[in-house]
Amino acid sequence: MDLKDAVLQFSFAERAKSELIIASHLTGSLAGYTGDERNGARRMLAAFMGAVSSELAFASQVSSSEDFASAVSLLNEAMDQIDGEEYSGAAETIGRSISAATTAAAHAWQVLSEHGLV
């Protein structure tokens, strides 16, 4: 990976990690809602996670990292789990998505480090 790609990949990965952590926290809060509140919260969370998924898909297209594609797949799996009200399973799946984004960041960090940029 060249320096330009490393900078892009690191930037995408750090942003994705932040957004995925937020998604995980929001998923954990769903169990505390009931009735219409829970339905509304799930719809808002689905919209947020859809936006994160789109960003991850873009990162996957412009970078050489397969980790972003893996993160998209895992996030989509978590969205299905949320639809099935499997909140703890969804949080775990989002955690695996965070790990995929972290791996992408680590690979980029290594290249940046080798060139004395970090």
N, CA, C and O atoms as a GROMACS GRO file, in nm:
protein
  472
    1MET      N    1   0.086  -0.116   0.000
    1MET     CA    2   0.000   0.000   0.000
    1MET      C    3   0.091   0.123   0.000
    1MET      O    4   0.189   0.129   0.074
    2ASP      N    5   0.057   0.222  -0.083
    2ASP     CA    6   0.138   0.344  -0.085
    2ASP      C    7   0.090   0.440   0.023
    2ASP      O    8  -0.010   0.416   0.090
    3LEU      N    9   0.164   0.550   0.038
    3LEU     CA   10   0.134   0.644   0.147
    3LEU      C   11  -0.005   0.706   0.134
    3LEU      O   12  -0.076   0.720   0.234
    4LYS      N   13  -0.044   0.743   0.014
    4LYS     CA   14  -0.176   0.802  -0.007
    4LYS      C   15  -0.284   0.705   0.038
    4LYS      O   16  -0.378   0.743   0.108
    5ASP      N   17  -0.272   0.580  -0.004
    5ASP     CA   18  -0.370   0.479   0.035
    5ASP      C   19  -0.370   0.456   0.186
    5ASP      O   20  -0.475   0.435   0.246
    6ALA      N   21  -0.253   0.460   0.246
    6ALA     CA   22  -0.244   0.440   0.391
    6ALA      C   23  -0.315   0.552   0.466
    6ALA      O   24  -0.386   0.527   0.564
    7VAL      N   25  -0.295   0.674   0.421
    7VAL     CA   26  -0.362   0.788   0.486
    7VAL      C   27  -0.514   0.775   0.472
    7VAL      O   28  -0.588   0.792   0.569
    8LEU      N   29  -0.560   0.745   0.352
    8LEU     CA   30  -0.704   0.728   0.329
    8LEU      C   31  -0.760   0.613   0.413
    8LEU      O   32  -0.862   0.628   0.479
    9GLN      N   33  -0.693   0.501   0.409
    9GLN     CA   34  -0.741   0.384   0.482
    9GLN      C   35  -0.745   0.411   0.632
    9GLN      O   36  -0.841   0.374   0.700
   10PHE      N   37  -0.641   0.475   0.684
   10PHE     CA   38  -0.638   0.504   0.827
   10PHE      C   39  -0.752   0.599   0.863
   10PHE      O   40  -0.819   0.580   0.964
   11SER      N   41  -0.772   0.700   0.782
   11SER     CA   42  -0.880   0.796   0.807
   11SER      C   43  -1.017   0.728   0.805
   11SER      O   44  -1.098   0.748   0.896
   12PHE      N   45  -1.042   0.649   0.703
   12PHE     CA   46  -1.170   0.576   0.695
   12PHE      C   47  -1.188   0.484   0.815
   12PHE      O   48  -1.297   0.477   0.873
   13ALA      N   49  -1.083   0.413   0.850
   13ALA     CA   50  -1.093   0.315   0.959
   13ALA      C   51  -1.119   0.382   1.093
   13ALA      O   52  -1.201   0.333   1.172
   14GLU      N   53  -1.052   0.492   1.120
   14GLU     CA   54  -1.074   0.560   1.248
   14GLU      C   55  -1.214   0.617   1.258
   14GLU      O   56  -1.278   0.609   1.363
   15ARG      N   57  -1.263   0.672   1.150
   15ARG     CA   58  -1.401   0.723   1.150
   15ARG      C   59  -1.500   0.609   1.168
   15ARG      O   60  -1.596   0.620   1.244
   16ALA      N   61  -1.476   0.499   1.097
   16ALA     CA   62  -1.566   0.383   1.107
   16ALA      C   63  -1.568   0.328   1.249
   16ALA      O   64  -1.674   0.295   1.301
   17LYS      N   65  -1.452   0.319   1.311
   17LYS     CA   66  -1.447   0.268   1.449
   17LYS      C   67  -1.531   0.354   1.541
   17LYS      O   68  -1.607   0.302   1.622
   18SER      N   69  -1.519   0.484   1.528
   18SER     CA   70  -1.596   0.575   1.612
   18SER      C   71  -1.746   0.556   1.591
   18SER      O   72  -1.823   0.548   1.687
   19GLU      N   73  -1.787   0.549   1.466
   19GLU     CA   74  -1.930   0.533   1.435
   19GLU      C   75  -1.982   0.396   1.480
   19GLU      O   76  -2.095   0.386   1.529
   20LEU      N   77  -1.900   0.294   1.466
   20LEU     CA   78  -1.942   0.160   1.508
   20LEU      C   79  -1.953   0.151   1.660
   20LEU      O   80  -2.041   0.081   1.712
   21ILE      N   81  -1.866   0.220   1.731
   21ILE     CA   82  -1.876   0.222   1.877
   21ILE      C   83  -2.006   0.290   1.918
   21ILE      O   84  -2.074   0.244   2.010
   22ILE      N   85  -2.042   0.398   1.853
   22ILE     CA   86  -2.169   0.465   1.880
   22ILE      C   87  -2.285   0.370   1.852
   22ILE      O   88  -2.379   0.360   1.931
   23ALA      N   89  -2.279   0.300   1.740
   23ALA     CA   90  -2.384   0.204   1.705
   23ALA      C   91  -2.398   0.096   1.812
   23ALA      O   92  -2.509   0.056   1.846
   24SER      N   93  -2.286   0.050   1.863
   24SER     CA   94  -2.288  -0.052   1.968
   24SER      C   95  -2.356   0.000   2.094
   24SER      O   96  -2.437  -0.070   2.155
   25HIS      N   97  -2.322   0.122   2.134
   25HIS     CA   98  -2.383   0.181   2.253
   25HIS      C   99  -2.534   0.200   2.233
   25HIS      O  100  -2.613   0.173   2.323
   26LEU      N  101  -2.571   0.247   2.116
   26LEU     CA  102  -2.714   0.267   2.089
   26LEU      C  103  -2.789   0.134   2.088
   26LEU      O  104  -2.902   0.126   2.135
   27THR      N  105  -2.725   0.032   2.035
   27THR     CA  106  -2.787  -0.101   2.034
   27THR      C  107  -2.810  -0.149   2.177
   27THR      O  108  -2.916  -0.205   2.208
   28GLY      N  109  -2.713  -0.127   2.263
   28GLY     CA  110  -2.727  -0.167   2.402
   28GLY      C  111  -2.840  -0.096   2.473
   28GLY      O  112  -2.896  -0.149   2.569
   29SER      N  113  -2.874   0.023   2.428
   29SER     CA  114  -2.981   0.098   2.494
   29SER      C  115  -3.121   0.053   2.452
   29SER      O  116  -3.219   0.085   2.520
   30LEU      N  117  -3.132  -0.021   2.343
   30LEU     CA  118  -3.264  -0.060   2.292
   30LEU      C  119  -3.345  -0.140   2.394
   30LEU      O  120  -3.467  -0.124   2.402
   31ALA      N  121  -3.280  -0.225   2.470
   31ALA     CA  122  -3.352  -0.310   2.565
   31ALA      C  123  -3.424  -0.227   2.671
   31ALA      O  124  -3.520  -0.274   2.731
   32GLY      N  125  -3.379  -0.105   2.694
   32GLY     CA  126  -3.441  -0.020   2.794
   32GLY      C  127  -3.568   0.050   2.748
   32GLY      O  128  -3.636   0.114   2.828
   33TYR      N  129  -3.600   0.039   2.621
   33TYR     CA  130  -3.721   0.102   2.568
   33TYR      C  131  -3.832  -0.002   2.556
   33TYR      O  132  -3.806  -0.122   2.545
   34THR      N  133  -3.954   0.045   2.559
   34THR     CA  134  -4.068  -0.045   2.542
   34THR      C  135  -4.164   0.012   2.438
   34THR      O  136  -4.163   0.132   2.410
   35GLY      N  137  -4.245  -0.075   2.384
   35GLY     CA  138  -4.354  -0.035   2.294
   35GLY      C  139  -4.310   0.052   2.178
   35GLY      O  140  -4.214   0.023   2.107
   36ASP      N  141  -4.387   0.163   2.161
   36ASP     CA  142  -4.361   0.253   2.050
   36ASP      C  143  -4.223   0.319   2.059
   36ASP      O  144  -4.161   0.348   1.957
   37GLU      N  145  -4.176   0.344   2.182
   37GLU     CA  146  -4.043   0.401   2.197
   37GLU      C  147  -3.937   0.310   2.136
   37GLU      O  148  -3.847   0.356   2.065
   38ARG      N  149  -3.949   0.181   2.164
   38ARG     CA  150  -3.851   0.086   2.109
   38ARG      C  151  -3.860   0.081   1.957
   38ARG      O  152  -3.758   0.076   1.888
   39ASN      N  153  -3.982   0.081   1.905
   39ASN     CA  154  -3.997   0.078   1.759
   39ASN      C  155  -3.934   0.200   1.695
   39ASN      O  156  -3.865   0.189   1.593
   40GLY      N  157  -3.955   0.318   1.753
   40GLY     CA  158  -3.895   0.440   1.700
   40GLY      C  159  -3.744   0.438   1.713
   40GLY      O  160  -3.673   0.479   1.622
   41ALA      N  161  -3.696   0.390   1.828
   41ALA     CA  162  -3.551   0.383   1.849
   41ALA      C  163  -3.487   0.288   1.749
   41ALA      O  164  -3.379   0.316   1.697
   42ARG      N  165  -3.553   0.176   1.723
   42ARG     CA  166  -3.498   0.080   1.624
   42ARG      C  167  -3.493   0.142   1.485
   42ARG      O  168  -3.398   0.120   1.411
   43ARG      N  169  -3.597   0.219   1.449
   43ARG     CA  170  -3.598   0.282   1.316
   43ARG      C  171  -3.486   0.385   1.305
   43ARG      O  172  -3.419   0.392   1.202
   44MET      N  173  -3.465   0.464   1.409
   44MET     CA  174  -3.356   0.563   1.406
   44MET      C  175  -3.221   0.493   1.401
   44MET      O  176  -3.131   0.536   1.328
   45LEU      N  177  -3.206   0.387   1.480
   45LEU     CA  178  -3.081   0.312   1.479
   45LEU      C  179  -3.056   0.250   1.342
   45LEU      O  180  -2.942   0.249   1.294
   46ALA      N  181  -3.160   0.198   1.281
   46ALA     CA  182  -3.146   0.139   1.148
   46ALA      C  183  -3.099   0.244   1.047
   46ALA      O  184  -3.016   0.215   0.961
   47ALA      N  185  -3.152   0.366   1.057
   47ALA     CA  186  -3.110   0.473   0.967
   47ALA      C  187  -2.963   0.508   0.990
   47ALA      O  188  -2.887   0.525   0.894
   48PHE      N  189  -2.924   0.518   1.116
   48PHE     CA  190  -2.785   0.549   1.148
   48PHE      C  191  -2.692   0.439   1.098
   48PHE      O  192  -2.591   0.466   1.035
   49MET      N  193  -2.728   0.314   1.126
   49MET     CA  194  -2.644   0.202   1.085
   49MET      C  195  -2.638   0.190   0.933
   49MET      O  196  -2.536   0.149   0.878
   50GLY      N  197  -2.746   0.225   0.865
   50GLY     CA  198  -2.745   0.227   0.719
   50GLY      C  199  -2.645   0.328   0.666
   50GLY      O  200  -2.575   0.301   0.568
   51ALA      N  201  -2.638   0.444   0.730
   51ALA     CA  202  -2.541   0.546   0.689
   51ALA      C  203  -2.398   0.498   0.713
   51ALA      O  204  -2.310   0.518   0.630
   52VAL      N  205  -2.375   0.434   0.828
   52VAL     CA  206  -2.242   0.380   0.858
   52VAL      C  207  -2.205   0.272   0.757
   52VAL      O  208  -2.092   0.267   0.709
   53SER      N  209  -2.300   0.188   0.725
   53SER     CA  210  -2.276   0.082   0.627
   53SER      C  211  -2.238   0.141   0.492
   53SER      O  212  -2.149   0.089   0.424
   54SER      N  213  -2.304   0.249   0.452
   54SER     CA  214  -2.271   0.315   0.325
   54SER      C  215  -2.129   0.370   0.326
   54SER      O  216  -2.057   0.360   0.227
   55GLU      N  217  -2.088   0.429   0.438
   55GLU     CA  218  -1.952   0.481   0.449
   55GLU      C  219  -1.849   0.368   0.443
   55GLU      O  220  -1.745   0.381   0.379
   56LEU      N  221  -1.880   0.258   0.510
   56LEU     CA  222  -1.789   0.143   0.506
   56LEU      C  223  -1.780   0.087   0.364
   56LEU      O  224  -1.672   0.048   0.320
   57ALA      N  225  -1.893   0.082   0.293
   57ALA     CA  226  -1.892   0.032   0.156
   57ALA      C  227  -1.808   0.123   0.066
   57ALA      O  228  -1.735   0.075  -0.020
   58PHE      N  229  -1.818   0.254   0.088
   58PHE     CA  230  -1.735   0.347   0.012
   58PHE      C  231  -1.587   0.324   0.042
   58PHE      O  232  -1.504   0.321  -0.049
   59ALA      N  233  -1.555   0.308   0.169
   59ALA     CA  234  -1.416   0.281   0.209
   59ALA      C  235  -1.366   0.153   0.143
   59ALA      O  236  -1.250   0.145   0.101
   60SER      N  237  -1.452   0.055   0.135
   60SER     CA  238  -1.415  -0.072   0.073
   60SER      C  239  -1.384  -0.053  -0.076
   60SER      O  240  -1.293  -0.116  -0.129
   61GLN      N  241  -1.461   0.033  -0.141
   61GLN     CA  242  -1.442   0.056  -0.285
   61GLN      C  243  -1.314   0.134  -0.315
   61GLN      O  244  -1.249   0.108  -0.416
   62VAL      N  245  -1.277   0.229  -0.229
   62VAL     CA  246  -1.163   0.315  -0.261
   62VAL      C  247  -1.032   0.268  -0.200
   62VAL      O  248  -0.926   0.323  -0.229
   63SER      N  249  -1.039   0.167  -0.115
   63SER     CA  250  -0.916   0.117  -0.052
   63SER      C  251  -0.889  -0.025  -0.099
   63SER      O  252  -0.971  -0.089  -0.164
   64SER      N  253  -0.772  -0.071  -0.063
   64SER     CA  254  -0.735  -0.208  -0.098
   64SER      C  255  -0.767  -0.306   0.014
   64SER      O  256  -0.730  -0.423   0.007
   65SER      N  257  -0.836  -0.258   0.118
   65SER     CA  258  -0.859  -0.340   0.236
   65SER      C  259  -0.989  -0.420   0.227
   65SER      O  260  -1.097  -0.365   0.208
   66GLU      N  261  -0.975  -0.551   0.242
   66GLU     CA  262  -1.091  -0.639   0.249
   66GLU      C  263  -1.163  -0.625   0.384
   66GLU      O  264  -1.278  -0.667   0.399
   67ASP      N  265  -1.094  -0.565   0.480
   67ASP     CA  266  -1.150  -0.552   0.614
   67ASP      C  267  -1.276  -0.465   0.614
   67ASP      O  268  -1.367  -0.488   0.694
   68PHE      N  269  -1.281  -0.365   0.527
   68PHE     CA  270  -1.400  -0.281   0.521
   68PHE      C  271  -1.520  -0.359   0.469
   68PHE      O  272  -1.631  -0.342   0.518
   69ALA      N  273  -1.498  -0.445   0.370
   69ALA     CA  274  -1.607  -0.529   0.319
   69ALA      C  275  -1.656  -0.623   0.429
   69ALA      O  276  -1.777  -0.646   0.442
   70SER      N  277  -1.564  -0.675   0.506
   70SER     CA  278  -1.601  -0.761   0.619
   70SER      C  279  -1.683  -0.682   0.721
   70SER      O  280  -1.782  -0.733   0.774
   71ALA      N  281  -1.642  -0.559   0.748
   71ALA     CA  282  -1.715  -0.475   0.844
   71ALA      C  283  -1.857  -0.447   0.795
   71ALA      O  284  -1.950  -0.446   0.875
   72VAL      N  285  -1.873  -0.424   0.664
   72VAL     CA  286  -2.007  -0.401   0.607
   72VAL      C  287  -2.093  -0.524   0.628
   72VAL      O  288  -2.207  -0.514   0.673
   73SER      N  289  -2.039  -0.640   0.595
   73SER     CA  290  -2.114  -0.765   0.609
   73SER      C  291  -2.157  -0.788   0.754
   73SER      O  292  -2.271  -0.826   0.780
   74LEU      N  293  -2.065  -0.765   0.845
   74LEU     CA  294  -2.096  -0.785   0.987
   74LEU      C  295  -2.200  -0.684   1.036
   74LEU      O  296  -2.288  -0.718   1.114
   75LEU      N  297  -2.189  -0.559   0.990
   75LEU     CA  298  -2.287  -0.458   1.031
   75LEU      C  299  -2.425  -0.493   0.977
   75LEU      O  300  -2.525  -0.476   1.047
   76ASN      N  301  -2.432  -0.542   0.854
   76ASN     CA  302  -2.561  -0.584   0.799
   76ASN      C  303  -2.619  -0.702   0.878
   76ASN      O  304  -2.740  -0.709   0.900
   77GLU      N  305  -2.532  -0.793   0.920
   77GLU     CA  306  -2.577  -0.904   1.005
   77GLU      C  307  -2.632  -0.852   1.137
   77GLU      O  308  -2.734  -0.901   1.186
   78ALA      N  309  -2.565  -0.754   1.195
   78ALA     CA  310  -2.612  -0.694   1.321
   78ALA      C  311  -2.748  -0.627   1.302
   78ALA      O  312  -2.833  -0.632   1.391
   79MET      N  313  -2.767  -0.563   1.188
   79MET     CA  314  -2.895  -0.498   1.161
   79MET      C  315  -3.008  -0.602   1.155
   79MET      O  316  -3.118  -0.578   1.203
   80ASP      N  317  -2.980  -0.716   1.096
   80ASP     CA  318  -3.078  -0.825   1.094
   80ASP      C  319  -3.107  -0.875   1.235
   80ASP      O  320  -3.222  -0.905   1.269
   81GLN      N  321  -3.003  -0.885   1.318
   81GLN     CA  322  -3.022  -0.929   1.456
   81GLN      C  323  -3.107  -0.829   1.534
   81GLN      O  324  -3.190  -0.868   1.616
   82ILE      N  325  -3.087  -0.702   1.509
   82ILE     CA  326  -3.167  -0.600   1.577
   82ILE      C  327  -3.312  -0.612   1.534
   82ILE      O  328  -3.402  -0.600   1.618
   83ASP      N  329  -3.337  -0.635   1.406
   83ASP     CA  330  -3.474  -0.656   1.359
   83ASP      C  331  -3.540  -0.773   1.429
   83ASP      O  332  -3.661  -0.772   1.453
   84GLY      N  333  -3.460  -0.875   1.463
   84GLY     CA  334  -3.511  -0.992   1.534
   84GLY      C  335  -3.505  -0.976   1.685
   84GLY      O  336  -3.527  -1.072   1.759
   85GLU      N  337  -3.476  -0.854   1.732
   85GLU     CA  338  -3.467  -0.821   1.874
   85GLU      C  339  -3.363  -0.904   1.949
   85GLU      O  340  -3.380  -0.934   2.067
   86GLU      N  341  -3.256  -0.941   1.880
   86GLU     CA  342  -3.141  -1.011   1.940
   86GLU      C  343  -3.034  -0.908   1.971
   86GLU      O  344  -2.929  -0.906   1.905
   87TYR      N  345  -3.058  -0.824   2.069
   87TYR     CA  346  -2.972  -0.708   2.094
   87TYR      C  347  -2.833  -0.747   2.142
   87TYR      O  348  -2.734  -0.686   2.100
   88SER      N  349  -2.822  -0.845   2.228
   88SER     CA  350  -2.688  -0.882   2.276
   88SER      C  351  -2.606  -0.945   2.163
   88SER      O  352  -2.486  -0.919   2.152
   89GLY      N  353  -2.669  -1.024   2.080
   89GLY     CA  354  -2.600  -1.081   1.964
   89GLY      C  355  -2.559  -0.973   1.866
   89GLY      O  356  -2.452  -0.980   1.806
   90ALA      N  357  -2.644  -0.873   1.849
   90ALA     CA  358  -2.613  -0.763   1.758
   90ALA      C  359  -2.494  -0.684   1.810
   90ALA      O  360  -2.406  -0.645   1.733
   91ALA      N  361  -2.490  -0.659   1.940
   91ALA     CA  362  -2.378  -0.586   1.998
   91ALA      C  363  -2.247  -0.662   1.978
   91ALA      O  364  -2.143  -0.602   1.950
   92GLU      N  365  -2.253  -0.793   1.992
   92GLU     CA  366  -2.134  -0.876   1.970
   92GLU      C  367  -2.090  -0.871   1.823
   92GLU      O  368  -1.971  -0.863   1.794
   93THR      N  369  -2.185  -0.875   1.734
   93THR     CA  370  -2.154  -0.869   1.590
   93THR      C  371  -2.096  -0.733   1.553
   93THR      O  372  -2.003  -0.725   1.473
   94ILE      N  373  -2.149  -0.626   1.612
   94ILE     CA  374  -2.093  -0.494   1.588
   94ILE      C  375  -1.949  -0.490   1.641
   94ILE      O  376  -1.862  -0.427   1.580
   95GLY      N  377  -1.925  -0.555   1.753
   95GLY     CA  378  -1.789  -0.564   1.806
   95GLY      C  379  -1.693  -0.628   1.708
   95GLY      O  380  -1.579  -0.585   1.694
   96ARG      N  381  -1.740  -0.731   1.639
   96ARG     CA  382  -1.656  -0.794   1.536
   96ARG      C  383  -1.633  -0.700   1.418
   96ARG      O  384  -1.527  -0.702   1.356
   97SER      N  385  -1.733  -0.617   1.388
   97SER     CA  386  -1.719  -0.517   1.283
   97SER      C  387  -1.616  -0.412   1.323
   97SER      O  388  -1.537  -0.367   1.240
   98ILE      N  389  -1.616  -0.374   1.451
   98ILE     CA  390  -1.516  -0.280   1.502
   98ILE      C  391  -1.377  -0.341   1.487
   98ILE      O  392  -1.282  -0.272   1.450
   99SER      N  393  -1.366  -0.469   1.516
   99SER     CA  394  -1.236  -0.537   1.502
   99SER      C  395  -1.187  -0.534   1.357
   99SER      O  396  -1.068  -0.515   1.332
  100ALA      N  397  -1.278  -0.551   1.263
  100ALA     CA  398  -1.239  -0.546   1.121
  100ALA      C  399  -1.187  -0.407   1.085
  100ALA      O  400  -1.087  -0.394   1.015
  101ALA      N  401  -1.256  -0.304   1.133
  101ALA     CA  402  -1.211  -0.166   1.106
  101ALA      C  403  -1.077  -0.140   1.174
  101ALA      O  404  -0.991  -0.070   1.120
  102THR      N  405  -1.060  -0.195   1.294
  102THR     CA  406  -0.933  -0.178   1.366
  102THR      C  407  -0.818  -0.244   1.290
  102THR      O  408  -0.708  -0.190   1.286
  103THR      N  409  -0.844  -0.358   1.231
  103THR     CA  410  -0.742  -0.426   1.152
  103THR      C  411  -0.702  -0.341   1.032
  103THR      O  412  -0.583  -0.331   1.000
  104ALA      N  413  -0.799  -0.280   0.966
  104ALA     CA  414  -0.768  -0.191   0.853
  104ALA      C  415  -0.682  -0.074   0.900
  104ALA      O  416  -0.587  -0.035   0.832
  105ALA      N  417  -0.715  -0.018   1.016
  105ALA     CA  418  -0.636   0.093   1.070
  105ALA      C  419  -0.495   0.048   1.103
  105ALA      O  420  -0.399   0.121   1.078
  106ALA      N  421  -0.480  -0.071   1.158
  106ALA     CA  422  -0.348  -0.121   1.197
  106ALA      C  423  -0.258  -0.140   1.076
  106ALA      O  424  -0.139  -0.108   1.080
  107HIS      N  425  -0.315  -0.192   0.967
  107HIS     CA  426  -0.235  -0.210   0.846
  107HIS      C  427  -0.188  -0.075   0.792
  107HIS      O  428  -0.073  -0.060   0.750
  108ALA      N  429  -0.277   0.021   0.792
  108ALA     CA  430  -0.240   0.154   0.744
  108ALA      C  431  -0.138   0.218   0.837
  108ALA      O  432  -0.043   0.282   0.792
  109TRP      N  433  -0.157   0.201   0.967
  109TRP     CA  434  -0.064   0.258   1.066
  109TRP      C  435   0.078   0.204   1.043
  109TRP      O  436   0.176   0.277   1.054
  110GLN      N  437   0.086   0.077   1.012
  110GLN     CA  438   0.217   0.016   0.989
  110GLN      C  439   0.290   0.084   0.873
  110GLN      O  440   0.408   0.114   0.883
  111VAL      N  441   0.219   0.109   0.766
  111VAL     CA  442   0.279   0.176   0.650
  111VAL      C  443   0.320   0.318   0.687
  111VAL      O  444   0.430   0.362   0.654
  112LEU      N  445   0.232   0.389   0.756
  112LEU     CA  446   0.263   0.527   0.796
  112LEU      C  447   0.383   0.530   0.890
  112LEU      O  448   0.467   0.619   0.882
  113SER      N  449   0.391   0.432   0.978
  113SER     CA  450   0.501   0.423   1.073
  113SER      C  451   0.633   0.395   1.002
  113SER      O  452   0.736   0.454   1.034
  114GLU      N  453   0.630   0.306   0.906
  114GLU     CA  454   0.751   0.271   0.830
  114GLU      C  455   0.810   0.392   0.757
  114GLU      O  456   0.930   0.397   0.730
  115HIS      N  457   0.724   0.488   0.727
  115HIS     CA  458   0.769   0.609   0.659
  115HIS      C  459   0.790   0.726   0.756
  115HIS      O  460   0.811   0.839   0.713
  116GLY      N  461   0.785   0.697   0.884
  116GLY     CA  462   0.812   0.797   0.987
  116GLY      C  463   0.706   0.905   0.999
  116GLY      O  464   0.734   1.016   1.046
  117LEU      N  465   0.585   0.874   0.958
  117LEU     CA  466   0.477   0.974   0.962
  117LEU      C  467   0.395   0.969   1.091
  117LEU      O  468   0.318   1.061   1.119
  118VAL      N  469   0.410   0.866   1.168
  118VAL     CA  470   0.340   0.857   1.298
  118VAL      C  471   0.435   0.809   1.405
  118VAL      O  472   0.395   0.794   1.521
   0.00000   0.00000   0.00000
